[in-house]
Amino acid sequence: MTRHVTNAVILTGADAALLYQAANLRALRVASRGKSERLYGLLTDITQAAFAHTTSVDGRKPQASAEVREAGDIEVNTVEQVARRAGITSRAVRNHIKAGLLEATMVNRNWVIAPEAADQYIAGRTRA
């Protein structure tokens, strides 16, 4: 539940996730980069809260689901990107996620994979 305080609004992780999805905050955040540091920082905070909530919904300890590059953009890999790099099908990647062979987080009904997890998964596949 969102709490109202004089001259402030406090969002829960669930509210941040809902706002992130419904308002397409990723596109807004990217568009504000370099134009308004205050807006960009606010949207980045909401994005991080949404991702932390999403990773904790399934009972796991909340953790960052993506690395932040020096430019400030959140870097993630999709199932399709990992499949293309590994030379396998998207279905195989999703099966490996479900089997626990590849760490990924469900965000807005899509799997996102941290760059380190993707690199480790692909490196492990090429050794076999």
N, C-alpha and C positions, 0 to 999 in steps of 0.2 A: 504494500500500500504506500502511496506517495504521501509524504508528510509536508504540511505547509507550516512554515515558520515565518515570522515577520521578515519580509524582503528576501525570502529564500525558499527553495523547494528542494527536498531531499528525495532522491529516487532510490527505490530498492533495486536490487539486481534484476528482478523479474520485470519491473517497470522499465528499466534501461533496455532490456532485451526486446520488450514490446515496442518501445519507441524506436530503437535501432532498426527493427524490421519494418514497422509501419511507415516511418518517415524517410526510409532509404538514407539513413545517416551516413553511410559510407560515401555515397556520391556527394553529399553535401560537405562532408569533411574534406574530401579530396579537392572539391571546388574552392573551399575556403583557405586552403594551404597557400601561404604567401600573401594573402589579402588581409586576413584578420587573425592575428596570433591568439587573441582571446577566444574567438569563436572556434578556431581550430583546436585549441587546448580543451575547451569544454566538450566538443564533439569527440575528441580522443578519449577523454575521461569516461564519457557515456559508453563509448565502444568497448573500452576495457572492462567496465562494470558489466556490460551485457555478455561479453565473452566469459568472464569469470563466473557469472551466474549460470550460463549455459553449460560450462564444464562441470559445475557442481550439482546440476539437476539429477544426474544419474547416480548420485551417492558418492562420487569420488571427491577427494579433497579439491577445493577450488585451486586452479593453477592457471598460469598464463597459457592461452591456447595458441599464441602466435608471438613471434619475435618482433621487436621493433627495430627497424633499420635506422641508421643515423639520420636519414631524411625525415624520420618520424612516421612513416607509413607502416602499417601492420602488414607483414609479409606472411602469406600462407600459400599452401599448394592445394589444388583441388585433386579429386580422385583422377580426373581425366589427365591432368598434367603429370601426375606420378605414373599413371599407366603408360603414357606416351614415352616418358623418360626410361621406364623399365622395359618397354617393348612388350607389354602384356595388355590384356583387355581391362576396361574399367570394372567389369564384373569381378575379375580376379582380384583386383585391388580391394574392392568392397568385401569380398569373401575373406581376404587376409586381415582386414580391419576387424571384422566380426570374430575371426579366430584368434585375435590378439597378436598377430604377427606384425602389425603396423599400428602405431599409436595415432589416433585421430580423434577429433572432436566434432560432434554434430552441432552445427550452427545454422539456424533457419532452414532445417531439413536438408542440409548439404554437409558432407564431411569436409573438414578442413584439416590439413596436415602441416605441422610445423616443418620448416626447412630442414632442421637437423634430423627429424624422424624420417623424412622423405629420403634424405641423402643416405642415412644408415640403412634403410630398407633396400634402396637400389644397390648400394655397395654389397649388401649381403646376398642379393640375388645374382650379382655378377660373379661372385666367388664360387657359387654352387655349380 
